[in-house]
Amino acid sequence: MELRKDFTYSLVVPTSMGVRITPAGGQPVHCSDTFTMQATSAETNVASISSYLGLPVKVLTTFVKDSPIAAFIKNNLAGRHMSYEGIDVPQGGPWGYRHQFNIADSGFGSRGPRVHNDRAGEVGLTLNSKDFDLDRLFGQEGVQILHLSGLIAALSHETSIFCLDLAKAARKYGTRISFDLNYRASFWKDREKELRDVFTEIAGLSDILVGNEEDFQLCFGMKGPEAGGRNVAAKTDSFRAMIGSVRKMFPNASVFATTLRQVISTNRHMWGAIMLEGENWHAAEPREITVLDRIGGGDAFVGGLLYGILKGWEPEKWLQFGWATGAMATTFLTDYAQPADEEQVWSIWEGNARVKR
């Protein structure tokens, strides 16, 4: 995949930042009185792979003016080696804007994790392209890959238009576009026609499409095979069958990928991935991984895949590195992986967990 050679940023992600609060020791939320707070968003989970491994990353977002949570988030992004750009929106009183709260435990053994999203008044609902100089960003500074998420594209009418504007500007200036569909039924309720039109237009501009067979069917209203359920082999077959129809619908895209996960218990998963690049299928056959906290594993897979593309590796290594960064993320209590170097990631792919001295 040819990428821009003149660029300031390898990767740009638009996002709505929030915080996650998690009880200690894998305990349930309703039984706990002590919590850890971290800054989070699916899109910065993706970008963390590149930022920790030394590539220049920029986050496009918006903040609540004079909010201590906004200050916490800005400090976190800086600590993750990410540049950020976004206006400060006045809170508008105690019932005004705020950053979203994600309240989640990690689960343990036979007890699965539970997640409660509290997004009322989320400042990210106001994301608007007029608050960013897109010609400067994509034209003068230059970006190799713009990564978009269906979570942001579906957040509000304003964010749908924002993501579409970003995709059009990226295409105008030769930036490659990655789009993770991330279908969420609660976001799509009563907005199916509007969002299907927007998602279809963004996907038509995209070079890389990520999602499972249900994402493609539900986002685009296309018929396809039933989801594979718990069986990862069935998921592989259904995804392969689906992509034939998807390619006809979106001929601009040349890369299609999805993860394969079978949950044995909260802390034991079968983890795999599959990708079509051009005419070539690549697969990371499912292997058992040990899971400390599953949140962010799928995002880290996308992050590793994009990192491999940005580094100019052979396509087979894109998928392998993505599999390994996804597996790595599940060993962190943060929602994002923090790789020390490429060698650490490749050791995970190779199954080498021996001590390094």
N, C-alpha and C positions, 0 to 999 in steps of 0.2 A: 504494500500500500504506500503510495507516494504521499509524503507529508511536506508541508512548507519548510523551506530551508531558512527563510528569514523570519525569525520569531523572537518574541520576548518571553512568551509563556508556552510551555509544552502542553499544558492542560488547563482549561477553564471550566468551572462548574457553577451554575446558578443554584442557590439553595435557600431554604428557610431554616435558620439555626434555632436550636432549642437546647434544653438540658434534659438529661435522663437522671432520675434518682433511683438507686438500687439498694436493697437491703444487704447487709453483710452476710457472708457464709451461705449464700444460696437460699436464704429463708424467704417465705412468702411475704408479700407486702403487708397483708393484714395482721401479721404476727410480729412485726418489727417496729422498733422505735429509733433505730440508728441507720442512716442511709449515706451512701456516697453519691456525690453529684458530679456529673461530667457533661461537657459540651458535646452535642451530637447533631448529626444529620446524615441521611443516607448518602448524599452526594459528596460530602467531605470524607465519609468513610471510604468512598471510591478513590478520592484524590490523595488520601494519606499514603497510599503505596508509592506513588510518584514523588510526593513531597519528602517522605522519609528517606528515599533513595536518591535524592539530590536533584530532581528535575524541578524547574520553576512552575509553580502552580498558582492560580488566582481564583478566589472565591468571589462570586457576585451575590450579594445578599442585602439585607436591610436590618437596621437595629432600632431598638427603642431608646430614644434620647434620654441621657442621664440615668439609665437603668444599671444597677449593679450587676444584673444578669448579663446585660450587653457587654459590660466591661470584662466579666468573667469569660465570655465567649471570645472576645477580641484577643485577650491574653492567651487563650487556648490555641486559637488559630496561629498566632505568632509563634507559639511554642512548637507547633507542628510544621513550621517552616513554610507557611502559606501566606501569600499576599491576599489582602481582601479589599473590596471596594463596595460601598453602600452608604446610603444616606441614613441619618438619624431622624426617625419619625417621632414627633411629640407623643407622649403616652396618652394625653387627653383625659387625665384623671384616673382614679383607681379602677374604673370600669372600662378603660380604654385598651390600647394595644399592649401586648406583652409577648415574650418569647414562649413558644410551646413547651409543655412539660410532658415527658415520657416517663411513666412510672412503671417499672418492670423489675421482676425478679428473674433469677437465672435458672430456676428449677433445680431439681436434683434427682438422679436415679429414675424412679418410676413416676415422679411428680414433674409434669411438664411446666415450663416457664409460662407466666402470664404477663401480658402487657396491657396497660391502660393508657391511652393517648388522651391528653387534655389540651386541645388546640383552640379553644374559644378565644377570640380576640387576637389571634396569631398575627404578628406584625408582617410576616412573610406574605400574607394575603395581599399586601399592597405593592409587591414587586412590579415594577413598571419600566419599560425600556427607556422612557423619557428621562429616567434618573441616571442613565449610563450613556457615555459617548461610544456608541458601537462602532462608528467609523474609526475613531482613534484606536479602540481596543483591537479590532480585527484588521483594520487597514494599515495603520501606522505602527502599532506595537507588534502585532502579529501573533497568531495562536495556531498551534498545530492541530489540537483536537478540542472540540467543544463537547462536553458530556452533559446530556440532558436526561432527566428522570421523569417518568410519568407521575411521580408523587408531586412534583412541582407543577408540571403541566396541567394537572387536574385540581390543584389546590383552590383556585378561584378563577373567575372569568378573566381577571386582570393578569394572573400568572400564566394562564393559557396563552394569551396574546403575547406576553413577555417572552415565553419560550419559543413561540413561533417567530417573533421578531429576531431573536438571537439566531435561530436556525437560518433564517433568510440572510442575515448579515454574514454569518459564517460562510455560507455557500457563496455569497458574492465575492468574498476575499480569499477563497481557496482553502478554508479551514475544514478539516474532516469533522464529521458529526457522528457521535455515538448516542444512541437512544435506548435506555433501559425502560421498558414499558411499565413495569411496576403497577399493574392494575390493582385498584382498591375499590371494592364495590361501594363502600360508604362514600367515597369521593364522587362516584359516578351517579349516585342516586338523583333522579330527576334532571340529569344533564347529559343523558346518553347521546343524543343527536349532536349537541354542541361539541362534546369531547371526542366523539368518534371522528368528526370532521377535522378537528385540530390535530389529533393523534395521527390521522391518515396523512395530513399535509406534512407534519414533522417527519414521519417515517419515510415519506417520499423524498425528502431532502437528505436523509441519513445514509451514512456509509456502513455503520455498524449497528445491528439491531440485537438486543438482548431480551429474552423473555421465554417463559415456558409455553407449552401448547395452549394452555388456558388463557394466558395473557394475549396471545395473538388472536384467538377466537373472540374473546370478550371485548378487546379494544377495537377490533375491526369488523366484528359481526360476521366473520367467515366461518364456514362449516369445516369441521375437521374431526380427527379421531378423539375419542374420549380420553381424559387424563389417565395416566398410568397408575394412579393410586400409590400404594406403598412399594410396588415392584419397580425397581430402577430400570430393569431391562425393558419393561413395557413403556416406561417414560422415554427411553431412548428411541424406541421404534415409533412412538407417536410423534415425537419431535421431528424425526427425519421425514415422516409422512407429511407433516404440516408444512415444512419449509418449501416443498415444491410449489404449493399454492402461494406462499408468502413472497417467494422470489418473483413470481409473475406480477404480483401486485406492486412490489417495490423493486424495480429493476436496477435502481441506483445503488442499492445496498450490495456489498460484496462479502460481508461477514455476518453470520448469524450464530448465536451461542446461547447456551443455557446450562445451568447446574443440574445435577442429579443428586437427590438426597433421599435416603431412607432412614427414618428414625428408629433405632433399635431401643434406645432409652434416651433420657435427657442427655446423658454424657457419652453415649456411643452412637455414632452415625455412620452409615455408609455414604461416602462422599465421592462424586464423580462429576464429569462435565463433558459436553460435546459441542463441536463447532464445525460449521461449514464455512470454508474460505475459498471463494471462487467456485471451482468444481470439486474441491478436495475436502473430504470429511476427516476430522481429527477427533479423537476421543481419549479422555482420561478415565479408564475403567474404574468403577466405584471401589474404594478401599475403606476399611474401617478407620475412623479417626476418633480420638478422645476429645470431648467437648467440655470446656469450662463454662462458656457462655456463647450461645449460638448466634446472638444478634450481631449482624454485620458481616457474616460469612459470605453471603451472596454479593454484597457490595465489594468486599475485598477481592472476590473472584474477578469482578469487572475491572477493578483497579489494577490487578496483576495482568490481565489480558491487555488493557490499554498501555501499561508500562512496556510490555513486550513489543507492541506495535510501535510505540514511541522510540524504542531502542533500535528498531530496524532488524529484529531477529527474524528467523525463519518461523512461519506460522505455527508449526508444531510446538515451538517453545512458548508461543503466546498462551496456548491453552494449558500447558504444563505449569507455567509460572502462575497463571490465574488459579489453577487448582490448589497450588501450594500456598498462595497468599490467602485464599479463602479458608483453607485448613488452619493456617496460622492465626487468622483473626479469631477463631473459636477458642484459642488458648489465652486470649486476653480478656480482662474484665472491662476494658474500654470497648466501645462498639467498632473500633477500627484497629487494624494491625499496625504495629510499629516496627517494621523490619530493621535490623541493625545494618544489614548489607545484603547483596544478592546471594552470597554464599549461604547465608542462613536460610533463605527461601529455598534454594536448590537442595539443601540438606533435607528439608521436609519432603520435597518431591521424591528424593532418593530413599526416604525412610531411614535416614541416619539421625538418630536422636542421642548419639553418644556425646559425652562432655567434650567441649572444645577448650583446650588449655593453651 
